[in-house]
Amino acid sequence: MYNGRYNEKKHMVNIEKIINNKKVFQNLYGSNTQLIDLKKKLLLKLWYKFTLLFNGKSCENLSVVLVPNRVEILGKHTDYQGGRTLLLTGPKSFISIAYRCAGSEKENIYEFVNLNEEYGKIKIIQNKDRGIKVLEKGFGWQYSKTVINRMLSNFSTFKIDPIKSVFYGDAPVGGGTSGSSAKLIMDFLNIASTNTLLNNRHFIETIIENGKLAGIIYNQKDVDNFRLALSMYLANYENGLDYGRLKGDRGVGTFGGSEDHTAILLGERDKILLSSYCPTKVIRRINWPKRYTLIVAFSGRKAEKTINTREKYNRLSLMASEAVKILNEINHTNYSMLRDFFKDLSPQEKPDKALSQLKEAGYRELGERIYQFYKEEEIINNAIECLYKNNLYDFGQYLDKSHELSKLYLKNIVEEIDFLQKSAKRLGAIGSSGFGAGFGGSCYALVKKGDEDEFIKEWENLYINNYPQYQGIAQFDVYPPCAGAYWEVIDG
């Protein structure tokens, strides 16, 4: 382990080794040179900021972490009830450089510095008894606090020292592409990597063994056991649930599932993931159709998890939980998830059966919420079959149907997202849908490869002409399927 004074020249050599390592970036982004150059430049900017802040400091275990975002192609509000989702790991990301304080200058303050100064910095002090207090509340401080709290609580026998980090995220804030989960995972990986936990056999075994207690089945095809376990464990940082014997806490206040963390940690370049949850399972990796491109439009209307939006999101989750209780009473069962009901029925029969039972019991609104869950599951079945048959026309139709279901029954599609979806279809998109938690955020469009530039230009013009208040805020980007999170200790 390196344990000495920070040396700018020496560490610059190590940063350059990563930047010049073709294999690292090819594994993440393939042959997309434009995207690779963008990430390399961003890493250099982070390095320059890092040297300005920390030159001359004593440090241990300098690390680089890159955490991508995700697009939920199908599976709206299904993961927390054991349903399935179809996920694409995105090209946007949080990138960070971090180190653990060392030597005589060792201190008890975590510091997370955003390269974008308008978001401020996060400073959290750690007491001798492992209690913490937030000193500076930069953007996203709740996630940093949650990570530190739970790590210190769950891993009391492991040495965890405060760190210093410089980071930047190029995903739009409130874009619905899971930037908040990516930020949380980045903070965890920064603390864990600089404290040498990610190559500590006992730590890895602790995560995996508690995953068994949480119901995870390991040795899934082409799935790394530790990353699989970590995806479910970190999802519980957000919803506050226990993970095996590792006790939960308040989390960040959202009653969600683990699709974000699955895509972020288990994504594979040029493939999309079909996964199920509670516990997490990667059912299969599906090749992305080579002749088509996904374009994501951030509306400019943020889907941030403010108190008001979080309550709307949590209401959908709580409605599903309430429906489970009522369906158990009606059917004299004792299930814990919606996915477990009506196993003797075909996927086509389940939506109407659930709606009928709940309406007859006087719960029409709950019935409509649960109708969406089972109908989305049916759509996923049909969409996957279309992908295997290379029937992209019908695949696109199912994407459209998913959007309409969400609009009608979840009521989480705001007018900007609906306009983006309808205008994408008018411009010739194969399929289009809003996605994620909803109540703002983004919409995607599936188009033929080669049409991207013209499509983006026309789509953006249509949108800004109708919603001029989002000019300079809305974003339109090509989203190739990328690889999951990367981390490396470059001096340790």
C-alpha positions in Angstrom: 0.0 0.0 0.0 1.2 3.5 -0.9 1.4 5.5 2.3 3.0 8.9 1.8 2.8 12.4 0.5 0.8 13.1 -2.5 3.1 13.3 -5.6 1.4 15.1 -8.5 3.9 13.8 -11.1 3.7 10.2 -10.0 0.0 10.1 -9.7 -0.4 11.9 -13.1 1.5 9.0 -14.6 -1.0 6.6 -13.1 -4.0 8.6 -14.4 -2.4 8.6 -17.8 -2.1 4.8 -17.7 -5.9 4.6 -17.4 -6.5 7.2 -20.0 -4.2 5.5 -22.5 -5.5 2.0 -21.7 -7.5 1.2 -24.8 -8.9 -2.0 -23.3 -10.6 -0.1 -20.4 -12.5 2.3 -22.6 -13.2 -0.3 -25.3 -14.8 -2.5 -22.7 -17.0 0.4 -21.6 -17.8 2.0 -24.9 -16.6 -0.2 -27.7 -15.4 1.7 -30.8 -17.4 4.8 -30.1 -14.4 7.2 -30.3 -16.5 10.3 -29.7 -17.8 9.0 -26.4 -14.3 7.7 -25.4 -12.7 11.1 -26.1 -15.4 12.8 -24.1 -14.8 10.6 -21.0 -11.0 11.0 -21.3 -11.3 14.7 -21.3 -13.6 14.7 -18.4 -11.2 12.5 -16.4 -8.4 15.0 -17.1 -10.6 17.9 -16.0 -11.3 16.0 -12.8 -7.6 15.4 -12.3 -6.7 19.1 -12.7 -9.3 20.0 -10.1 -8.0 17.3 -7.9 -4.5 18.6 -8.0 -5.6 22.1 -7.2 -7.4 20.9 -4.1 -5.2 18.2 -2.8 -1.6 18.8 -4.0 0.8 18.2 -1.2 -1.6 16.2 0.9 -0.8 12.8 2.4 -3.0 10.0 0.9 -3.6 6.3 0.5 -5.2 4.4 -2.3 -5.9 6.9 -5.1 -8.9 5.5 -7.1 -10.9 6.1 -10.2 -14.6 5.2 -10.4 -17.0 5.4 -13.4 -20.7 4.7 -12.8 -23.2 4.8 -15.8 -26.8 5.7 -15.9 -29.6 3.6 -17.3 -32.7 3.6 -19.6 -35.7 1.5 -18.6 -37.0 0.3 -21.9 -39.8 -1.7 -20.4 -41.0 -2.6 -16.9 -42.5 0.6 -15.5 -43.0 0.3 -11.7 -42.7 -3.5 -11.7 -39.3 -4.2 -10.0 -40.4 -3.6 -6.4 -43.2 -6.2 -6.8 -40.9 -8.9 -8.2 -41.7 -8.1 -11.8 -39.3 -7.9 -14.8 -37.7 -5.1 -16.6 -35.8 -4.6 -19.9 -32.8 -2.3 -19.3 -30.1 -0.5 -21.2 -27.0 0.7 -19.4 -26.4 4.2 -20.7 -23.4 6.3 -21.9 -23.9 9.1 -19.3 -22.0 8.6 -16.1 -20.6 9.9 -12.8 -16.8 9.9 -12.9 -14.7 10.5 -9.8 -11.1 10.5 -8.4 -10.8 9.8 -4.7 -8.3 9.0 -2.0 -8.2 8.1 1.7 -6.5 10.6 4.0 -3.2 9.3 5.5 -0.3 10.1 7.8 -0.2 13.0 10.2 -2.8 14.9 8.1 -5.4 12.2 8.5 -8.7 13.8 9.4 -12.3 12.7 10.1 -14.1 14.6 7.3 -15.5 13.2 4.1 -15.4 15.6 1.3 -17.2 15.2 -2.1 -16.4 18.1 -4.5 -18.5 18.5 -7.6 -16.6 19.8 -10.6 -19.8 21.8 -11.4 -19.4 24.4 -8.7 -23.0 25.6 -8.8 -23.9 22.3 -7.0 -21.6 23.0 -4.1 -19.6 20.5 -2.1 -20.6 17.9 0.5 -18.7 17.7 3.8 -19.6 15.1 6.5 -17.7 14.6 9.7 -17.2 11.1 11.2 -17.0 10.9 15.0 -14.9 8.4 17.0 -18.1 6.4 17.8 -18.9 6.3 14.0 -21.7 8.9 14.3 -21.8 11.4 11.5 -22.9 15.0 11.0 -23.4 16.9 7.7 -21.3 20.1 7.6 -22.0 21.3 4.0 -25.1 20.2 2.0 -24.0 20.3 -1.6 -26.4 18.8 -4.2 -27.0 15.1 -3.4 -25.8 15.2 0.2 -28.6 12.9 1.3 -27.2 10.1 -0.8 -23.7 10.6 0.6 -25.0 10.6 4.1 -27.1 7.5 3.5 -24.0 5.6 2.1 -21.7 6.6 5.0 -24.3 5.8 7.6 -25.1 2.4 6.3 -21.5 1.4 5.6 -20.4 2.3 9.1 -23.4 0.5 10.6 -23.2 -2.7 8.5 -19.4 -3.0 8.6 -18.5 -2.2 12.2 -15.6 -4.7 12.1 -14.0 -3.2 9.0 -11.8 -0.1 9.1 -13.5 2.7 7.2 -11.7 6.0 7.1 -13.0 9.3 5.5 -12.1 10.1 1.9 -11.7 13.1 -0.4 -13.4 12.9 -3.8 -13.7 15.1 -6.9 -16.5 14.0 -9.2 -18.7 15.0 -12.1 -21.9 13.7 -13.6 -22.9 14.4 -17.2 -26.4 12.9 -16.9 -29.1 15.6 -16.6 -30.3 16.2 -13.1 -33.8 14.9 -12.7 -33.6 13.3 -16.1 -35.2 10.0 -15.0 -32.1 8.0 -16.1 -31.2 7.0 -12.6 -28.6 9.7 -11.9 -29.4 9.6 -8.2 -28.7 5.9 -7.9 -25.5 6.3 -9.9 -24.4 9.0 -7.5 -25.1 6.7 -4.5 -23.2 3.9 -6.1 -20.3 6.2 -6.9 -20.1 7.3 -3.3 -20.1 3.7 -2.1 -17.4 2.6 -4.6 -15.2 5.6 -3.7 -15.3 4.8 0.0 -15.0 1.0 -0.5 -12.2 1.2 -3.0 -10.0 3.7 -1.2 -10.5 1.7 2.0 -9.4 -1.5 0.1 -12.7 -3.2 0.8 -13.4 -4.2 -2.8 -10.4 -6.5 -2.9 -10.9 -7.7 0.7 -12.0 -11.3 0.6 -13.9 -11.1 3.9 -15.8 -8.0 2.7 -16.7 -9.7 -0.6 -17.8 -12.9 1.2 -19.9 -10.8 3.6 -21.8 -9.2 0.7 -22.3 -12.5 -1.1 -23.3 -14.5 2.0 -25.9 -12.0 3.0 -27.2 -12.1 -0.6 -27.9 -15.8 -0.1 -29.9 -14.9 3.0 -31.8 -12.3 0.9 -32.7 -15.0 -1.6 -30.2 -14.5 -4.4 -29.4 -17.5 -6.5 -25.8 -17.3 -7.6 -23.8 -18.6 -10.6 -26.3 -17.2 -13.1 -25.1 -17.3 -16.7 -22.5 -14.6 -17.5 -23.2 -12.9 -14.2 -20.5 -12.0 -11.6 -21.7 -13.1 -8.2 -20.2 -10.1 -6.3 -21.6 -7.5 -8.7 -25.0 -9.3 -8.6 -25.0 -9.2 -4.8 -23.8 -5.6 -4.7 -26.6 -4.5 -7.0 -29.3 -5.8 -4.6 -27.4 -4.6 -1.5 -27.1 -1.1 -2.8 -30.7 -1.0 -3.8 -31.5 -1.5 -0.1 -29.5 1.7 0.7 -32.3 3.6 -1.1 -35.4 1.8 0.2 -33.9 1.2 3.7 -34.6 -2.6 3.7 -32.5 -5.2 5.5 -30.1 -7.2 3.3 -29.7 -10.6 5.0 -28.2 -9.8 8.4 -27.1 -6.4 7.3 -29.7 -4.1 8.9 -31.4 -1.3 7.0 -32.2 2.2 8.0 -34.4 5.1 6.7 -32.7 5.0 3.3 -33.4 8.0 1.1 -37.1 7.8 1.4 -38.1 6.0 -1.9 -39.9 2.7 -1.8 -38.3 1.4 -5.0 -36.8 -1.8 -6.3 -33.4 -2.6 -7.7 -33.6 -2.2 -11.5 -31.3 0.9 -11.5 -28.6 -0.8 -9.6 -28.8 -3.9 -11.7 -28.3 -2.0 -14.9 -25.5 0.1 -13.4 -23.5 -2.7 -12.1 -24.3 -5.6 -14.5 -24.7 -3.9 -17.8 -22.9 -5.2 -20.9 -21.8 -3.3 -24.0 -24.1 -3.8 -27.0 -26.6 -5.8 -24.9 -29.8 -5.1 -22.9 -30.7 -6.9 -19.7 -33.9 -8.8 -19.0 -34.1 -9.0 -15.3 -36.4 -9.9 -12.4 -36.3 -8.8 -8.8 -36.9 -9.6 -5.2 -34.3 -11.2 -5.4 -32.4 -9.9 -8.4 -32.0 -12.3 -11.3 -30.5 -11.6 -14.7 -32.7 -13.7 -16.9 -30.8 -13.1 -20.1 -28.7 -10.7 -22.0 -30.1 -9.8 -25.4 -28.2 -8.4 -28.3 -29.1 -4.9 -29.2 -30.5 -4.8 -32.8 -27.6 -3.5 -34.9 -29.6 -1.6 -37.4 -31.4 0.6 -34.8 -30.4 3.4 -32.4 -32.0 4.6 -29.2 -32.3 8.3 -28.7 -33.1 9.8 -25.3 -34.7 13.2 -24.9 -34.5 14.9 -21.5 -37.6 17.1 -21.4 -36.1 19.7 -19.0 -38.9 19.1 -16.6 -37.1 17.5 -13.7 -38.2 14.2 -12.2 -36.3 15.0 -9.0 -37.2 13.1 -5.8 -38.5 16.2 -4.0 -40.9 15.6 -1.2 -43.9 16.1 -3.5 -42.7 13.9 -6.3 -41.4 11.3 -3.9 -44.8 11.1 -2.4 -46.4 10.5 -5.8 -43.8 7.8 -6.6 -44.2 6.1 -3.2 -48.0 6.2 -3.6 -47.7 3.9 -6.6 -45.5 1.5 -4.6 -47.8 1.6 -1.6 -50.9 1.0 -3.8 -49.2 -2.2 -5.1 -48.5 -3.3 -1.5 -52.0 -2.6 -0.5 -53.3 -4.6 -3.5 -51.2 -7.6 -2.4 -53.0 -7.6 1.0 -56.4 -7.4 -0.6 -55.7 -10.1 -3.2 -54.5 -12.4 -0.5 -57.8 -11.9 1.4 -59.8 -12.5 -1.8 -57.8 -15.6 -2.9 -57.1 -17.0 0.6 -53.3 -16.9 -0.2 -50.3 -15.5 1.7 -48.1 -14.0 -1.1 -45.8 -11.1 -0.6 -45.5 -10.0 -4.2 -47.8 -9.3 -7.1 -45.8 -11.6 -9.3 -46.9 -14.6 -7.3 -50.6 -14.4 -7.9 -52.6 -16.2 -10.7 -49.9 -18.7 -11.6 -52.5 -20.9 -13.1 -53.5 -18.2 -15.6 -51.8 -17.2 -18.9 -50.1 -13.8 -19.0 -52.9 -12.6 -21.2 -55.5 -13.5 -18.6 -53.9 -12.1 -15.5 -54.6 -8.3 -16.1 -58.3 -8.7 -16.4 -58.5 -11.2 -13.6 -56.8 -8.8 -11.2 -58.8 -5.8 -12.3 -62.1 -7.8 -12.0 -61.3 -9.1 -8.5 -60.3 -5.7 -7.1 -63.2 -3.8 -8.7 -65.7 -6.3 -7.4 -64.2 -5.8 -3.9 -64.7 -2.0 -4.3 -61.1 -1.1 -5.1 -61.3 0.2 -8.6 -58.3 2.5 -8.4 -56.2 -0.2 -7.0 -57.5 -2.5 -9.7 -56.3 -0.2 -12.4 -52.9 0.1 -10.8 -52.5 -3.6 -10.7 -53.9 -4.0 -14.2 -50.9 -2.0 -15.4 -48.5 -4.3 -13.6 -49.8 -7.5 -15.2 -50.3 -5.8 -18.6 -46.7 -4.5 -18.5 -45.5 -8.1 -17.8 -47.6 -9.3 -20.8 -46.0 -6.6 -23.0 -42.5 -7.6 -22.0 -43.3 -11.2 -23.0 -44.4 -10.1 -26.4 -41.6 -7.6 -26.9 -38.9 -10.1 -26.1 -40.4 -12.5 -28.6 -40.3 -9.7 -31.2 -36.6 -9.0 -30.5 -35.7 -12.7 -31.0 -37.6 -12.8 -34.3 -36.0 -9.5 -35.3 -39.5 -8.0 -35.7 -38.7 -4.5 -34.8 -41.9 -3.0 -36.1 -44.1 -5.0 -33.6 -41.4 -4.4 -30.9 -41.9 -0.7 -31.4 -45.7 -1.1 -31.1 -45.2 -2.6 -27.7 -43.0 0.3 -26.6 -45.9 2.6 -27.5 -48.4 0.5 -25.6 -46.3 0.6 -22.5 -46.3 4.4 -22.7 -50.0 4.6 -23.0 -50.5 2.1 -20.1 -48.3 4.3 -17.9 -50.2 7.4 -18.9 -53.6 5.9 -18.3 -53.1 3.8 -15.1 -50.0 5.1 -13.4 -50.8 8.7 -14.3 -47.1 9.6 -14.1 -46.7 10.9 -17.7 -46.6 14.7 -17.7 -47.6 16.6 -20.8 -44.0 17.3 -21.9 -43.2 13.6 -22.0 -46.4 12.8 -23.8 -45.6 15.5 -26.4 -42.1 14.0 -26.9 -43.6 10.5 -27.4 -46.2 11.6 -29.9 -43.9 13.8 -31.8 -41.3 11.1 -32.0 -43.9 8.8 -33.6 -45.0 11.5 -36.1 -41.3 11.8 -37.1 -41.1 8.1 -37.9 -39.8 6.5 -34.7 -40.2 2.7 -34.6 -41.4 3.0 -31.0 -41.3 5.6 -28.2 -42.0 5.8 -24.5 -41.5 7.9 -21.4 -39.7 5.8 -18.8 -38.5 5.6 -15.2 -40.4 6.8 -12.1 -42.2 9.5 -14.2 -43.6 12.9 -13.1 -41.1 14.5 -15.4 -37.8 13.2 -16.8 -37.1 11.7 -20.3 -38.6 9.9 -23.3 -36.8 7.6 -25.7 -37.3 6.9 -29.4 -36.1 3.9 -31.4 -35.0 4.9 -34.9 -33.1 3.4 -37.8 -29.3 3.7 -37.6 -28.2 6.5 -39.9 -31.2 8.6 -39.2 -30.0 9.8 -35.8 -28.7 13.3 -36.6 -31.7 14.4 -38.7 -34.2 12.9 -36.2 -32.6 14.6 -33.2 -32.7 17.9 -35.1 -36.3 17.7 -36.0 -37.4 16.2 -32.7 -35.7 19.0 -30.7 -37.1 21.7 -33.0 -40.6 20.5 -32.5 -40.2 20.2 -28.8 -38.6 23.6 -28.2 -41.1 25.3 -30.5 -43.9 24.0 -28.2 -42.0 24.4 -24.9 -39.6 27.3 -25.4 -39.0 27.5 -21.6 -36.8 24.4 -21.9 -34.4 25.8 -24.6 -30.9 25.3 -23.4 -32.1 22.8 -20.7 -33.6 19.9 -22.7 -31.1 17.4 -24.1 -31.3 15.0 -27.0 -28.6 12.2 -27.1 -27.8 8.9 -28.8 -27.7 6.1 -26.2 -25.7 3.1 -27.2 -25.8 0.2 -24.7 -22.7 0.5 -22.6 -20.9 -1.6 -19.9 -21.5 -1.5 -16.1 -19.6 0.4 -13.4 -15.8 0.5 -13.5 -13.4 1.0 -10.5 -9.7 0.8 -10.0 -7.3 1.7 -7.3 -4.4 3.1 -9.2 -2.1 3.6 -6.3 -2.5 1.1 -3.5 
